[in-house]
Amino acid sequence: MAQESSLNNSPHAATSGAAAPDAANQAEQVLTATFLPTVHTESPWGGGGFQHGSPPAALVAVNLEAAAKQFGLDMVHGRFSRMTVELLGPVPLSELTCTSRLLRGGKRISYIETVITDADGREFIRGTGWWIKSDSTVDLVRHVAEDIPGPEHGVRAEQFTEFWRSGYIDSIDVVQIDRPEQAIKHHWDFDSPIHHVYWSRSNLPVVLGEEDSPWVRLMKTVDISNGLNQILDPREWTWMNVDMTVYLHAVPDGEWVGHVSEANYGPDGVGTTVTRIYDERGPVGTVNQGLLLARVREPRG
């Protein structure tokens, strides 16, 4: 696999059906494209051989937005408010096909699905997104999230980037900022506070030769939220997420994504990571991830 300066190469794209998002034609509207992942997508989980969750999530965003344009939705006077990524299995480091369909068309709201499969037709990712028509609500702007320091105040998050080294993690920048008021030490020997503010970015485009949109830039790194501010020892536990849902009340600006992540663990092997996400101006949305909690059979390291 060639080491290109991107997360994916895109050798082919095709469309079929009408472009107007009306109910009569929506069953015919399909956009198909194939992509070849590079080594920069490789996951730290499972000893390699498949992708980290962020690159396929970003690929979902690429295809949802491309499909919206193809299906006649106005991406200047409308945008996606929510994207959900269902992780149906480990995504291979091989050519993938993305098939997007308009499931519900409308002038004010539309619902699009993108399914990612391999050459044999096996599904690995099922993504969906709600497009909403824009209107001016400048007089209503508010948020309830706390303000956080910007990435310029951070230091490299070595605990995260060194422990989880992989093709993907090595391709991104992650910095952390202490939150002294919550700097509680935990019993295991990673010598940092539980609670930090994190900022992440990737300088690689999701598709070679294409500029990332704000949604796509966000999705390139937002999935790492699950690995931030955890309180479990990764040598004893795994906490892989089975899904990810991102809501944006504002369009993010700039290359950095801020994360304030909190882990929640239930008594039956199920957990949730809840994260407020930011750009350098302030909070822009949230991401929730459902977790499968499992003990490590052979302790790592």
Rosetta blueprint (number, residue, H / E / L):
1 M L
2 A L
3 Q L
4 E L
5 S L
6 S L
7 L L
8 N E
9 N E
10 S E
11 P E
12 H E
13 A E
14 A E
15 T E
16 S E
17 G L
18 A L
19 A L
20 A L
21 P L
22 D L
23 A L
24 A L
25 N L
26 Q H
27 A H
28 E H
29 Q L
30 V E
31 L E
32 T E
33 A E
34 T E
35 F E
36 L E
37 P E
38 T L
39 V H
40 H H
41 T H
42 E E
43 S L
44 P L
45 W H
46 G H
47 G H
48 G L
49 G L
50 F E
51 Q E
52 H L
53 G L
54 S H
55 P H
56 P H
57 A H
58 A H
59 L H
60 V H
61 A H
62 V H
63 N H
64 L H
65 E H
66 A H
67 A H
68 A H
69 K H
70 Q H
71 F L
72 G L
73 L L
74 D L
75 M L
76 V L
77 H L
78 G E
79 R E
80 F E
81 S E
82 R E
83 M E
84 T E
85 V E
86 E E
87 L E
88 L L
89 G L
90 P L
91 V L
92 P E
93 L L
94 S L
95 E L
96 L E
97 T E
98 C E
99 T E
100 S E
101 R E
102 L E
103 L E
104 R E
105 G L
106 G L
107 K L
108 R L
109 I E
110 S E
111 Y E
112 I E
113 E E
114 T E
115 V E
116 I E
117 T E
118 D L
119 A L
120 D L
121 G L
122 R L
123 E E
124 F E
125 I E
126 R E
127 G E
128 T E
129 G E
130 W E
131 W E
132 I E
133 K E
134 S L
135 D L
136 S L
137 T L
138 V H
139 D H
140 L H
141 V L
142 R L
143 H L
144 V L
145 A L
146 E L
147 D L
148 I L
149 P L
150 G L
151 P H
152 E H
153 H H
154 G L
155 V E
156 R E
157 A L
158 E H
159 Q H
160 F H
161 T H
162 E H
163 F H
164 W L
165 R L
166 S L
167 G L
168 Y L
169 I H
170 D H
171 S H
172 I E
173 D E
174 V E
175 V E
176 Q E
177 I E
178 D E
179 R L
180 P H
181 E H
182 Q H
183 A L
184 I L
185 K L
186 H L
187 H L
188 W L
189 D L
190 F L
191 D L
192 S L
193 P L
194 I L
195 H L
196 H E
197 V E
198 Y E
199 W E
200 S E
201 R E
202 S E
203 N L
204 L L
205 P L
206 V L
207 V E
208 L L
209 G L
210 E L
211 E L
212 D L
213 S L
214 P H
215 W H
216 V H
217 R H
218 L H
219 M H
220 K L
221 T L
222 V H
223 D H
224 I H
225 S H
226 N H
227 G H
228 L L
229 N L
230 Q L
231 I L
232 L L
233 D L
234 P L
235 R L
236 E L
237 W E
238 T E
239 W E
240 M E
241 N E
242 V L
243 D E
244 M E
245 T E
246 V E
247 Y E
248 L E
249 H L
250 A L
251 V L
252 P L
253 D L
254 G L
255 E L
256 W L
257 V E
258 G E
259 H E
260 V E
261 S E
262 E E
263 A E
264 N E
265 Y E
266 G L
267 P L
268 D L
269 G L
270 V E
271 G E
272 T E
273 T E
274 V E
275 T E
276 R E
277 I E
278 Y E
279 D E
280 E L
281 R L
282 G E
283 P E
284 V E
285 G E
286 T E
287 V E
288 N E
289 Q E
290 G E
291 L E
292 L E
293 L E
294 A E
295 R E
296 V L
297 R L
298 E L
299 P L
300 R L
301 G L
